[in-house]
Amino acid sequence: MGKGCLISSIVGGAVIFFIFVIVMFFVSTYNGMVTTNEDATSAWAQVENQYQRRFDLIPNLVSTVKGYAKHESETFISVTEARSKVSQVNFTAKDLNDPVKLKQFQAAQDGLSSALSKLMVVVEKYPDLKANENFLTLQSQLEGTENRIAVERMRFNNSVMTYNKKIKQFPANFIAGMFAFSERPYFQSEEGTEKAPKVEF
């Protein structure tokens, strides 16, 4: 083999190796973006599960309180209307990249949290209700659900942060642009609603 052929082989091998490294970087970066994007979507599913659990608890909770606090109709109407607004917001995982729709969803959930807080204040006036076994069970379930909502929202925001960092970093941001990976909004509660309603007495 002549010297020229040897040099050509070395250059050819180096080019092939370089192309291989570029392709592997491209594939690895793309797959990483897909994974972090799916992680954020999966985390959101857990947020939704906890919101649904709270949504399902409310009718029994209101019904139990009504049995003792029949004159608190304004509060019951407030909770029922807030719950209805939540059910009217058509929000799916596909809407997570839409800040406007996410804000509408947040506003409905925050409204329900506020209404539930007022309901819990009403309970203070009725000692017999606070001793009711059914109410105590529902209260405990609501408190646990509110805590889980807070935890899952935090996990969702952490997942979104990981994803957003990944698509913004150089040179991965070029690949993100090629495949339309866009920044995802965080779940941000309205001021004063970041804490779960206080349901302990």
N, C-alpha and C positions, 0 to 999 in steps of 0.2 A: 504494500500500500504506500503510495507516494505521500510526501509531506503535505501537498495541497489537499489530498483526500482526507488525511487525518484532521487537518484544520477544519475542513468542511464538516466532517462528522462531529467534531467538538462543538462547533458553532451551531450546527443543526440540533444537537442534543441539548445545548443550553437554551435554544429558542423553545424547543418542545417542553423542557422543564419549566421555563418561565411561563409559557402558556398554561401549563398544568397548574402551576401555583396560582395564577390569576383566576382560572376557572374554579379552583377549589375555594379560593377566597370569596368569589362571587356566590357560589352555591352555599357556602357556610353562612355568609352574611344574610342572604335571602332567607334561608331556613330559620336563622335566628330571629329575623323580623316576623316571620309567620308564627313562630313559637310564642314570642312575647305578645303578639297581637291576640293569639288564641288564649293565652293565659289571662289577659285582661278581660276577654269576653267570658271566659269561664268564671272569673272572679265576680263579674257582674251578675251571672246567673245565681250566685249565692246571695247577693244583695237582694235580688228579686224574690228569691225563696223566702227570705226573712220578712220582706214587706208583705208578701202574700200571706204568710203566717199571721202577721199582725192584722191584716185586712180581715182574715177569717175569724179572728178572736173577737172583733168588735161587736157583732150582733149579740153574742151571748153576754158580753160585758155590759152593754147598754141595757139589755133586757133584765139582767140581774139588778143593776142599779135602779132601774125604773120601778122595780117592785118595792123599793124602800123610799125612793125620792120622786114621787109622782108629780110634784109641783115644779120640778126642774126642767120643764119642757123645752125651754130655750136652749139649754145645754145639749139635750138629746137631739134637737133639730140641728144644732151646730155640728155635732159629731156625724150625724147621718148625712148631712150635706157635704161635709168634708170627705167622707168615705165615698160618696157618689161621685165627687169630682175626681178622685183617684181612679175610679173604675172607668171614667170617661176619657182618661188620657191613654191614647193608643201608642204605647211605647214598647219597642222590641230591641233586641241586641243590635239590630241593623242601624238603629237610630243613635247609637252611642257616639258616633262621629259628628252628630249634628248638635252643636251647642245650644241652639234654640229649643229643640225638642227635649234635650236633657234638662234644660232649665225649667221647662213647663212641667216635666215629671217631678223635678225637685220641689217646685212650688206646691204642687198638689200634695206631695208627701209631707212637706213642712206644715201645710195647712191642717192635715190630719193629726200631726204630732201636737200642734197647738190646741186643737179641739180636745184631744185626749187629755192634755194637761189640765184643761178647764174641768173636764169630767172628774178627774182625780181630786181636784179642789172641792168639788161638790160633795164627794164621798166623806170628807172631813166632818160634815154636818150631821152624819148619820152613824152613830156608834154601833147600832145593831147591824148595819150593813158591813161595817169593818170587821165584825165578828162572824159574818156569814161564811160558811165553809166553801160554798160554790164561788163566792166573790174572791175569797182568799186564794183559791186555786187559779182563777182567771187573772188576778192581780200578779201572782207569781209568774204565770206564763207570759203576761204582757211585759213585765220587767225583764225577764230573760230574753224575750224577743227583741226588745229595744236595745239591750246590750249587744245582742248578736248583730243587729243592724249596724250599730256603730263599728263593731269589729270588722264586719264584711265590707263596709264602705271604705275603711282604712286599707284593707287588703286590696280592694279594687284600685284605689288611688295609687298604692305602691306598685301594682302591676302596670298601671297606665304610665307611671313615672319611668319604669324600666323600659317600656316600649318606646316612649317618647325620646328618651335618651338615646336609644339604639338607632332610631331613624334620623337623629340629628347629628350624630357623630360623623366626622370625616374619616375615611371616604365613603362610609356606608350611606351617607345622605344622597349620594348620586344614584345608588341602587334603589333607595327608597323612592326617589323621584321617578325613576324608570318604571316602577311597578305601582305607582300611586299609593304608597303607604303614607298616610297623612297623620298629623298630630291628633291625638284624642283628648277631649276635654276631661277635666277632673270632676268628681262629684263634690260640689261645694254647697253646703247648706246655707240658708239665709242666716244672717247674724242673729245669735241668740237661740238658734235651733240646733246647734251642733251637739247639744247635750240631750240625752234621752229624757222623755218626760219623767218626772219624779213620781214614782208610784209606791214608794215605801212610806209607812206611817210610823 
